[in-house]
Amino acid sequence: MFELSAGELSSFSRWMWEKKAEAKKLIVSCTSLVHPQYGLYSAFMGGFIYTLLGTSKDVTLGPTAIMSLLCFSVVGGQPQRAVLLSLLCGLIQAAMALLRLGFLLDFISFPVVKGFTCAAAVTIGFGQVKNILGLQGVPHQFLLEVYYTFYKIPEARTGDVVLGLLCFGLLVMLMFMKNSLDSEDAPPCTRLSRKLVWAVATSQYLCGHECVSVFHLFKGQRNIWSISFHLFAFCSYLSWSVRNALVVVAASLVAFSWDAYGHHVFTITGETSQGLPPFMPPPTSDTMANGTVVSFGEIVEGFGGGLALIPFMGLLESIAIAKAFASQNDYRIDANQELLAIGVTNIMGSFVSAYPVTGSFGRTAVNSQTGVCSPAGGIITSVIVLLSLEFLMPAFYYIPKASLAAIIICAVAPMMDFHVVAKMWRIRKLDLLPFVVTFLMSFWQVQYGIMGGVAVSGVLLLYNIARPQIKESDHGALVMELSSGLSFPATEYLSHMIHTHALKASPPRSVVLDCHHVSTMDYTVISELRDVLRQFKLQDVQLIFSRLQPSVLEVLLAADLEGLRYTHSVEAALLLVESGNLLDD
């Protein structure tokens, strides 16, 4: 009775993961504070488009908590504007891909990303406390939300609180069960069961010798205790794998049971639109509740800096995920092609009422762990989401908001990686500055937090360019070793150092500029060097360039600097100074 074909197991495990994925997409749409069906509207287009344009076998595109928070901060829970935002973001992303501007993402530093991620986790997590308490009329701005959540605690609904805490406790219990099976100190039979159960519970493509049915393992056991142990391991890991779906289903059954007896003790999701979204262009105007028509220009103006920020963050998140899994699985991606795939997905998604999407780390990790071989797996996901939209939407009516809130809190908790603060403190304390600025300003407005962090990172970067490290040593003449390229921000600093340590010394000293690490030199630097060479000549001392790279030497020769002297080594330059002869090399 334990015999099942690989195909049957594959279908079963695919079904489990898609049910879990649908629950996640519904949860993500609640995070963005638009109507729940918009999470599913945003979930299926990426599977089709990425199959055609994507270059990573693992990446899946869809709604994520981070993008949902960013979108809400811009559109304020107005779904029509979120759909228009998707179109505009897609156009910007596609244009960046065609112009090969992906390098701009490199200017968003790791501390900024981490500061934003930690702040987003706190914002999203605390934003769900009101749903666990069953509170109404709480503002969405974070600082006001904190105040009114505590202010309205006496209005908490007992049913929502109890159900939310039970769901939260169940999720935490499943996490500890999973971690206990994951322990490397566990007996060999436990670790074997863990691997076999993981293969069955998450497998999307079971084939040949790569997979072994856990049921064959049960069949080979003769001891009832051994069978029970392996069955417990299977159930534990299976429960962990589909934990969100289990919690949603169980909570919905509880809410339905109470409602059937006329007791409305839980705040439920309520009516959601059934059926596929209509294929039509996104709205270019909006009508307010008082009948005022908001034009396209006014809507775009209202997006503000978010219109530049959201495309960048979507690209950054997706490219980072794609690069991570490409490195892990030993293949390469085309960054500009990835940008095009995301852009086209958002453009086409706007025609089916989707809001902006990006790469999902969780779903991408599942793809990677299950050995997916191409992006075509996204087609199956998209088809199942479409079927769910057409036939299963009424089942979402009784989902309690408290259960969704518990799942969201558990989902974003791992994003609060404050261990990175200790690492940055130990490695380079100055990197904490953009992290802290991003983290704190994100509680005011998310887009301001990221912009502030990028600005601080830019200032630190420009400071390093404007103040290059200059290593000095005394060998009769003053040897100044430059550690990086010279560009116009560093001109004044270099001139100041030369004047202070050589020309204004008593007596004035000759200088050897060791340019071994200098790979660039612009016109502003050349102009300043022309003046410096003139002053060295007036002081009757020498300025000699040493170990010039060919590209830099070519620039200096093209400038035709009067009094230019250069050698191929520092030793030769020192001999030249010592001899007092002005020789051309």
C-alpha positions as CSV (number, residue, x, y, z in Angstrom):
1,M,0.0,0.0,0.0
2,F,3.1,2.2,0.2
3,E,3.7,2.1,-3.6
4,L,3.4,5.5,-5.4
5,S,4.9,6.5,-8.7
6,A,7.3,9.3,-9.0
7,G,4.8,11.2,-11.1
8,E,2.1,10.9,-8.5
9,L,4.5,12.1,-5.8
10,S,5.6,15.0,-8.0
11,S,2.1,16.1,-8.6
12,F,1.3,15.8,-4.9
13,S,4.3,17.9,-3.8
14,R,3.7,20.5,-6.6
15,W,0.1,20.8,-5.4
16,M,1.2,21.4,-1.8
17,W,3.7,24.0,-2.8
18,E,1.2,25.9,-5.0
19,K,-1.4,25.9,-2.2
20,K,1.3,27.4,0.1
21,A,2.3,29.9,-2.6
22,E,-1.3,31.0,-3.0
23,A,-1.6,31.6,0.7
24,K,1.6,33.6,0.6
25,K,0.5,35.8,-2.3
26,L,-2.8,36.5,-0.5
27,I,-0.8,37.5,2.6
28,V,1.5,39.7,0.7
29,S,-1.4,41.6,-0.8
30,C,-2.7,42.2,2.7
31,T,0.7,43.6,3.6
32,S,0.4,46.1,0.8
33,L,-3.1,47.1,2.1
34,V,-4.8,46.7,-1.3
35,H,-7.6,44.2,-1.9
36,P,-6.5,40.6,-1.4
37,Q,-7.1,39.5,-5.0
38,Y,-4.4,41.9,-6.2
39,G,-1.8,39.6,-4.7
40,L,-2.9,36.8,-7.0
41,Y,-3.3,39.2,-9.9
42,S,0.4,40.1,-9.5
43,A,1.5,36.5,-9.2
44,F,0.9,34.8,-12.6
45,M,2.3,37.1,-15.3
46,G,5.9,36.7,-14.0
47,G,5.9,33.0,-14.6
48,F,5.0,33.3,-18.3
49,I,7.3,36.3,-19.1
50,Y,10.3,35.1,-17.1
51,T,10.2,31.7,-18.9
52,L,10.8,33.6,-22.2
53,L,13.2,36.4,-21.1
54,G,14.8,35.3,-17.8
55,T,18.4,33.9,-17.6
56,S,18.2,32.3,-14.1
57,K,16.8,28.8,-13.7
58,D,15.8,29.5,-10.1
59,V,14.3,33.0,-9.9
60,T,10.6,33.4,-9.6
61,L,8.9,36.8,-10.0
62,G,5.9,37.8,-7.9
63,P,4.7,40.0,-5.1
64,T,7.0,40.4,-2.1
65,A,6.6,42.0,1.3
66,I,9.3,44.6,0.6
67,M,7.8,45.7,-2.7
68,S,4.3,45.7,-1.2
69,L,5.4,48.0,1.6
70,L,7.1,50.3,-0.9
71,C,4.0,50.4,-3.1
72,F,1.8,51.3,-0.2
73,S,4.1,54.1,0.9
74,V,3.6,55.6,-2.6
75,V,-0.1,54.8,-3.5
76,G,-1.6,54.8,0.0
77,G,-3.7,51.7,-0.6
78,Q,-5.4,52.8,-3.8
79,P,-5.2,49.8,-6.2
80,Q,-5.8,51.7,-9.4
81,R,-2.8,53.8,-8.8
82,A,-0.7,50.7,-7.8
83,V,-1.6,49.3,-11.3
84,L,-0.5,52.5,-13.0
85,L,2.7,52.4,-10.9
86,S,3.4,48.9,-12.2
87,L,3.2,50.2,-15.8
88,L,5.5,53.1,-15.1
89,C,8.0,51.0,-13.2
90,G,8.1,48.5,-16.0
91,L,8.8,51.2,-18.6
92,I,11.6,52.6,-16.5
93,Q,13.1,49.1,-15.9
94,A,12.9,48.1,-19.5
95,A,14.4,51.4,-20.6
96,M,17.3,50.9,-18.2
97,A,17.8,47.4,-19.6
98,L,17.9,48.7,-23.2
99,L,20.3,51.5,-22.3
100,R,22.4,49.0,-20.2
101,L,22.1,51.1,-17.1
102,G,22.2,48.2,-14.7
103,F,25.5,49.5,-13.2
104,L,23.5,52.2,-11.4
105,L,22.3,49.5,-8.9
106,D,25.9,49.3,-7.7
107,F,25.5,52.6,-6.0
108,I,23.0,51.2,-3.5
109,S,25.4,49.8,-0.8
110,F,25.0,46.8,1.4
111,P,24.4,48.9,4.6
112,V,21.6,50.8,2.9
113,V,19.9,47.6,1.8
114,K,20.3,46.0,5.3
115,G,19.0,49.2,7.0
116,F,16.0,49.2,4.7
117,T,15.3,45.5,5.2
118,C,15.5,45.7,9.0
119,A,13.2,48.8,9.0
120,A,10.8,47.1,6.6
121,A,10.6,44.0,8.9
122,V,9.8,46.2,11.9
123,T,7.3,48.3,10.0
124,I,5.5,45.3,8.4
125,G,5.6,43.2,11.6
126,F,4.3,45.9,13.9
127,G,1.7,46.9,11.3
128,Q,0.1,43.5,11.8
129,V,-0.3,43.9,15.6
130,K,-3.5,45.8,15.0
131,N,-4.9,42.9,13.0
132,I,-4.1,40.4,15.8
133,L,-5.8,42.7,18.3
134,G,-8.7,43.3,15.9
135,L,-8.4,47.1,16.1
136,Q,-10.1,49.4,13.6
137,G,-9.2,53.0,12.5
138,V,-5.5,52.8,13.1
139,P,-3.5,55.1,10.8
140,H,-0.9,53.6,8.4
141,Q,1.9,56.0,9.0
142,F,4.3,54.1,11.3
143,L,4.8,56.6,14.2
144,L,1.0,57.3,14.3
145,E,0.4,53.6,14.0
146,V,2.5,52.8,17.1
147,Y,0.7,55.5,19.1
148,Y,-2.8,54.5,18.2
149,T,-2.2,50.8,18.5
150,F,-1.2,51.2,22.2
151,Y,-3.9,53.8,22.7
152,K,-6.7,51.5,21.4
153,I,-5.6,48.3,23.2
154,P,-8.7,48.5,25.4
155,E,-10.8,48.0,22.2
156,A,-9.1,44.7,21.3
157,R,-11.4,41.9,20.2
158,T,-10.9,38.8,22.4
159,G,-11.6,36.4,19.5
160,D,-9.0,37.9,17.2
161,V,-6.4,38.1,20.0
162,V,-6.9,34.4,21.0
163,L,-6.9,33.2,17.4
164,G,-3.9,35.3,16.5
165,L,-1.8,34.1,19.4
166,L,-2.8,30.5,18.7
167,C,-1.7,30.8,15.1
168,F,1.5,32.5,16.1
169,G,2.2,29.8,18.7
170,L,1.6,27.0,16.2
171,L,3.9,28.6,13.6
172,V,6.7,28.9,16.3
173,M,6.1,25.3,17.4
174,L,6.4,24.1,13.8
175,M,9.6,26.1,13.4
176,F,11.2,24.5,16.5
177,M,10.1,21.0,15.3
178,K,11.8,21.7,12.0
179,N,14.9,23.0,13.7
180,S,15.1,19.9,16.0
181,L,15.1,17.7,12.9
182,D,17.7,19.9,11.2
183,S,20.1,19.5,14.1
184,E,23.4,17.9,13.1
185,D,23.6,16.3,16.5
186,A,20.5,14.2,15.7
187,P,20.9,10.4,15.2
188,P,21.7,9.3,11.6
189,C,18.2,7.8,11.1
190,T,16.7,11.3,11.9
191,R,19.0,13.0,9.4
192,L,18.2,10.4,6.8
193,S,14.4,10.9,7.4
194,R,14.8,14.6,7.2
195,K,16.5,14.5,3.8
196,L,14.0,12.0,2.4
197,V,11.0,13.9,3.7
198,W,12.4,17.2,2.4
199,A,12.8,15.6,-1.1
200,V,9.1,14.4,-1.1
201,A,7.6,17.5,0.6
202,T,9.2,20.0,-1.7
203,S,10.0,18.1,-4.8
204,Q,8.8,19.7,-8.1
205,Y,10.7,17.5,-10.5
206,L,11.1,13.9,-9.1
207,C,13.1,11.8,-11.6
208,G,15.3,8.7,-11.8
209,H,17.9,8.0,-9.2
210,E,17.9,11.5,-7.8
211,C,14.8,10.9,-5.6
212,V,13.8,8.1,-3.3
213,S,10.2,7.7,-2.1
214,V,9.8,8.0,1.6
215,F,7.1,5.3,1.4
216,H,9.8,2.8,0.3
217,L,11.6,3.6,3.5
218,F,8.4,2.9,5.5
219,K,7.9,-0.4,3.6
220,G,11.4,-1.6,4.6
221,Q,10.7,-1.2,8.3
222,R,9.6,-4.2,10.4
223,N,9.5,-2.5,13.8
224,I,6.3,-0.5,14.6
225,W,8.3,2.0,16.6
226,S,10.7,2.6,13.7
227,I,7.7,3.1,11.4
228,S,6.1,5.5,13.9
229,F,9.3,7.5,14.2
230,H,9.7,7.9,10.5
231,L,6.1,8.8,10.1
232,F,6.5,11.5,12.8
233,A,9.5,12.9,11.0
234,F,7.5,12.9,7.7
235,C,4.5,14.7,9.3
236,S,6.8,17.2,11.1
237,Y,8.6,18.2,8.0
238,L,5.5,18.1,5.9
239,S,3.8,20.4,8.4
240,W,6.7,22.8,8.3
241,S,6.8,22.8,4.5
242,V,3.2,23.9,4.2
243,R,2.8,25.6,7.6
244,N,1.3,28.8,6.2
245,A,-1.3,26.9,4.3
246,L,-2.1,24.7,7.2
247,V,-2.6,27.7,9.6
248,V,-4.8,29.5,7.1
249,V,-7.0,26.5,6.4
250,A,-7.3,25.7,10.2
251,A,-8.1,29.3,11.1
252,S,-10.6,29.5,8.3
253,L,-12.4,26.4,9.5
254,V,-12.6,27.8,13.0
255,A,-14.0,31.1,11.7
256,F,-16.5,29.3,9.5
257,S,-17.7,27.1,12.4
258,W,-18.3,30.1,14.7
259,D,-20.0,32.1,11.9
260,A,-22.3,29.1,11.1
261,Y,-23.7,29.4,14.7
262,G,-24.2,33.1,14.4
263,H,-21.1,34.2,16.5
264,H,-19.1,36.8,14.6
265,V,-16.1,36.8,16.9
266,F,-13.3,37.1,14.3
267,T,-12.4,39.8,11.8
268,I,-12.4,38.0,8.4
269,T,-11.0,38.9,5.0
270,G,-14.5,39.1,3.5
271,E,-15.6,39.2,-0.1
272,T,-12.9,39.0,-2.8
273,S,-13.5,39.4,-6.5
274,Q,-13.8,36.0,-8.2
275,G,-12.7,35.4,-11.7
276,L,-9.8,36.3,-13.9
277,P,-8.8,40.0,-14.1
278,P,-9.9,41.8,-17.3
279,F,-7.1,42.4,-19.8
280,M,-7.1,46.2,-20.3
281,P,-4.8,49.2,-20.1
282,P,-4.1,50.6,-16.6
283,P,-6.2,53.6,-15.7
284,T,-4.6,57.0,-16.5
285,S,-6.9,59.0,-14.2
286,D,-8.6,58.4,-10.9
287,T,-11.9,59.6,-9.4
288,M,-12.0,60.5,-5.7
289,A,-14.9,59.7,-3.4
290,N,-16.2,63.3,-3.7
291,G,-16.2,63.0,-7.5
292,T,-13.0,64.9,-8.2
293,V,-11.1,63.6,-11.2
294,V,-7.3,63.3,-10.6
295,S,-5.4,63.5,-13.9
296,F,-2.5,61.4,-15.0
297,G,0.0,64.2,-14.4
298,E,-1.3,64.7,-10.8
299,I,-1.1,61.0,-10.1
300,V,2.5,60.8,-11.3
301,E,3.4,63.9,-9.4
302,G,1.9,62.3,-6.3
303,F,4.2,59.3,-6.7
304,G,7.1,61.6,-6.1
305,G,10.5,60.0,-5.5
306,G,8.8,56.6,-5.2
307,L,8.6,56.5,-9.0
308,A,12.4,56.4,-9.1
309,L,12.9,54.4,-6.0
310,I,10.6,51.4,-6.6
311,P,12.0,50.4,-10.0
312,F,15.5,50.5,-8.5
313,M,14.6,48.5,-5.4
314,G,12.7,45.9,-7.5
315,L,15.8,45.5,-9.7
316,L,18.2,45.4,-6.8
317,E,16.2,42.7,-5.0
318,S,15.8,40.5,-8.0
319,I,19.3,40.9,-9.3
320,A,20.8,40.2,-5.9
321,I,18.7,37.0,-5.6
322,A,19.6,35.9,-9.2
323,K,23.3,36.5,-8.6
324,A,23.3,34.6,-5.3
325,F,21.7,31.5,-6.7
326,A,23.7,31.7,-9.9
327,S,26.9,31.6,-7.8
328,Q,25.5,28.8,-5.6
329,N,24.5,26.6,-8.6
330,D,27.5,27.5,-10.8
331,Y,25.9,29.3,-13.7
332,R,25.9,32.9,-15.0
333,I,23.1,35.4,-15.6
334,D,22.8,38.4,-17.9
335,A,22.0,41.3,-15.6
336,N,20.6,43.5,-18.4
337,Q,18.4,40.6,-19.6
338,E,17.1,40.2,-16.1
339,L,16.2,43.9,-16.0
340,L,14.3,43.5,-19.2
341,A,12.5,40.4,-17.9
342,I,11.4,42.3,-14.8
343,G,10.4,45.4,-16.8
344,V,8.3,43.5,-19.3
345,T,6.6,41.6,-16.5
346,N,5.6,44.8,-14.8
347,I,4.4,46.3,-18.1
348,M,2.3,43.3,-19.0
349,G,1.2,42.8,-15.4
350,S,-0.3,46.3,-15.4
351,F,-2.8,45.1,-18.1
352,V,-4.1,42.5,-15.6
353,S,-4.4,44.7,-12.6
354,A,-1.0,43.7,-11.0
355,Y,1.1,46.0,-8.9
356,P,5.0,46.0,-9.2
357,V,6.7,42.7,-8.6
358,T,10.3,41.5,-8.2
359,G,12.2,38.3,-7.4
360,S,11.0,36.4,-4.4
361,F,13.8,34.9,-2.2
362,G,11.6,32.3,-0.5
363,R,10.1,30.9,-3.7
364,T,13.5,31.1,-5.5
365,A,15.1,29.1,-2.6
366,V,12.5,26.4,-3.0
367,N,13.2,26.2,-6.8
368,S,16.9,25.9,-6.1
369,Q,16.6,23.2,-3.4
370,T,14.3,21.0,-5.5
371,G,16.7,21.0,-8.5
372,V,14.6,22.9,-11.0
373,C,16.4,22.9,-14.4
374,S,14.8,25.9,-16.2
375,P,12.5,28.9,-15.7
376,A,9.7,26.9,-17.3
377,G,8.5,25.8,-13.8
378,G,6.9,29.2,-13.5
379,I,4.4,28.3,-16.1
380,I,2.9,25.6,-13.8
381,T,2.7,28.1,-11.0
382,S,1.0,30.7,-13.2
383,V,-1.6,28.2,-14.5
384,I,-2.5,27.1,-11.0
385,V,-2.9,30.7,-9.8
386,L,-5.2,31.4,-12.8
387,L,-7.3,28.3,-11.9
388,S,-7.4,29.5,-8.3
389,L,-8.6,32.9,-9.3
390,E,-11.3,31.4,-11.4
391,F,-12.6,28.7,-9.0
392,L,-11.2,29.1,-5.4
393,M,-11.7,32.8,-4.5
394,P,-14.9,32.2,-2.4
395,A,-12.8,30.0,-0.2
396,F,-10.8,33.1,1.0
397,Y,-13.9,34.7,2.5
398,Y,-13.5,33.2,6.0
399,I,-9.8,33.6,6.3
400,P,-9.3,35.6,9.6
401,K,-7.1,38.6,9.4
402,A,-5.5,37.6,12.7
403,S,-4.2,34.4,11.2
404,L,-2.7,36.3,8.2
405,A,-1.1,38.7,10.6
406,A,0.5,35.9,12.6
407,I,2.0,34.5,9.4
408,I,3.3,37.8,8.2
409,I,5.0,38.5,11.5
410,C,6.7,35.0,11.4
411,A,7.7,35.6,7.8
412,V,9.3,39.0,8.3
413,A,11.0,38.1,11.6
414,P,14.1,36.5,10.0
415,M,14.6,39.8,8.0
416,M,15.5,41.6,11.2
417,D,19.2,40.6,10.9
418,F,20.7,42.9,13.5
419,H,23.8,40.7,13.8
420,V,25.1,42.6,10.8
421,V,25.4,45.7,13.1
422,A,28.1,43.9,15.2
423,K,29.8,42.8,12.0
424,M,30.0,46.3,10.6
425,W,31.1,47.7,13.9
426,R,34.0,45.2,13.9
427,I,35.0,45.5,10.3
428,R,34.4,49.2,9.5
429,K,32.4,51.4,11.9
430,L,31.8,54.1,9.3
431,D,29.5,51.8,7.4
432,L,27.1,52.0,10.3
433,L,26.2,55.6,9.4
434,P,24.2,54.8,6.2
435,F,22.7,51.8,7.9
436,V,21.4,53.9,10.9
437,V,20.2,56.8,8.6
438,T,18.3,54.4,6.4
439,F,16.9,52.4,9.3
440,L,15.6,55.5,11.2
441,M,14.4,57.5,8.3
442,S,12.4,54.6,6.9
443,F,10.1,54.9,9.9
444,W,9.2,58.3,8.6
445,Q,8.8,57.4,4.9
446,V,10.4,54.3,3.3
447,Q,11.5,56.2,0.2
448,Y,13.1,58.9,2.3
449,G,15.0,56.3,4.3
450,I,16.5,54.7,1.2
451,M,17.3,58.1,-0.4
452,G,18.9,59.3,2.8
453,G,21.0,56.1,3.1
454,V,22.1,56.4,-0.6
455,A,23.0,60.1,0.0
456,V,25.1,59.3,3.0
457,S,26.8,56.4,1.2
458,G,27.5,58.8,-1.7
459,V,29.1,61.3,0.6
460,L,31.3,58.7,2.1
461,L,32.2,57.4,-1.4
462,L,33.0,61.0,-2.6
463,Y,35.0,61.7,0.5
464,N,37.3,58.7,-0.3
465,I,37.7,60.0,-3.8
466,A,38.4,63.5,-2.6
467,R,40.8,62.4,0.1
468,P,42.9,59.6,-1.4
469,Q,45.4,57.9,0.9
470,I,48.9,59.2,0.4
471,K,51.7,57.3,1.9
472,E,54.8,59.4,2.6
473,S,58.4,58.2,3.1
474,D,61.7,60.1,3.4
475,H,64.5,59.0,1.2
476,G,66.4,62.2,0.9
477,A,63.6,63.4,-1.3
478,L,60.0,63.1,-0.2
479,V,58.3,60.0,-1.8
480,M,54.5,60.3,-1.9
481,E,52.7,57.0,-2.9
482,L,49.2,57.5,-4.2
483,S,46.7,54.7,-3.4
484,S,44.1,55.3,-6.1
485,G,43.2,57.2,-9.3
486,L,43.2,61.0,-9.3
487,S,40.1,62.8,-10.4
488,F,38.9,66.4,-9.9
489,P,37.6,66.1,-6.3
490,A,41.1,65.1,-5.2
491,T,42.9,68.0,-6.9
492,E,42.9,70.5,-4.1
493,Y,43.9,67.9,-1.5
494,L,46.9,66.6,-3.5
495,S,48.0,70.2,-4.1
496,H,47.7,71.0,-0.4
497,M,49.7,68.0,0.6
498,I,52.5,68.8,-1.8
499,H,52.6,72.4,-0.8
500,T,52.5,71.6,3.0
501,H,55.1,68.9,3.0
502,A,57.5,70.0,0.2
503,L,57.2,73.5,-1.1
504,K,56.6,75.2,2.2
505,A,59.2,73.1,4.0
506,S,62.4,74.8,5.0
507,P,64.3,74.3,2.8
508,P,61.9,73.2,0.0
509,R,62.1,69.6,-0.9
510,S,62.0,67.6,-4.1
511,V,59.1,65.1,-4.5
512,V,58.8,61.8,-6.1
513,L,55.2,60.9,-6.9
514,D,54.8,57.1,-7.0
515,C,51.8,56.6,-9.3
516,H,51.9,52.8,-9.5
517,H,48.3,52.6,-8.3
518,V,47.0,55.6,-10.3
519,S,44.9,54.3,-13.2
520,T,43.0,57.5,-14.1
521,M,43.8,61.3,-14.3
522,D,41.4,63.9,-15.6
523,Y,41.8,67.4,-17.0
524,T,41.3,69.2,-13.7
525,V,44.2,67.3,-12.2
526,I,46.4,68.0,-15.2
527,S,45.7,71.7,-14.9
528,E,46.7,71.7,-11.2
529,L,49.8,69.7,-11.9
530,R,50.8,72.3,-14.5
531,D,50.7,75.0,-11.8
532,V,52.5,72.8,-9.3
533,L,55.4,72.0,-11.7
534,R,55.8,75.8,-12.3
535,Q,56.1,76.4,-8.6
536,F,58.6,73.6,-8.2
537,K,60.7,75.2,-10.9
538,L,60.5,78.6,-9.1
539,Q,61.7,76.9,-5.9
540,D,64.5,75.2,-7.7
541,V,63.4,71.7,-6.6
542,Q,62.1,68.8,-8.6
543,L,58.8,67.0,-9.0
544,I,59.3,63.6,-10.6
545,F,56.6,61.1,-11.6
546,S,57.5,57.4,-11.1
547,R,56.0,54.1,-12.2
548,L,53.3,55.6,-14.4
549,Q,50.8,53.3,-16.0
550,P,50.7,53.6,-19.8
551,S,47.3,55.1,-19.9
552,V,48.3,57.8,-17.4
553,L,51.6,58.5,-19.1
554,E,49.8,59.0,-22.4
555,V,47.5,61.6,-20.8
556,L,50.5,63.5,-19.3
557,L,52.4,63.5,-22.6
558,A,49.4,64.7,-24.5
559,A,49.1,67.6,-22.0
560,D,52.6,68.7,-22.9
561,L,53.5,69.8,-19.4
562,E,56.5,72.0,-19.1
563,G,59.2,70.4,-16.8
564,L,57.6,67.0,-16.8
565,R,60.0,64.3,-15.7
566,Y,59.2,60.6,-15.1
567,T,61.0,57.3,-14.5
568,H,60.1,53.7,-14.5
569,S,61.1,53.1,-10.8
570,V,61.3,55.0,-7.5
571,E,65.0,54.2,-7.2
572,A,65.7,55.8,-10.6
573,A,63.7,58.9,-9.5
574,L,65.7,59.2,-6.3
575,L,69.0,58.9,-8.2
576,L,67.8,61.6,-10.6
577,V,67.1,63.9,-7.6
578,E,70.4,63.1,-6.0
579,S,72.4,63.8,-9.1
580,G,70.5,67.0,-9.7
581,N,70.4,66.3,-13.4
582,L,67.3,66.8,-15.5
583,L,67.3,63.9,-17.8
584,D,64.5,62.7,-20.1
585,D,63.7,59.1,-19.7
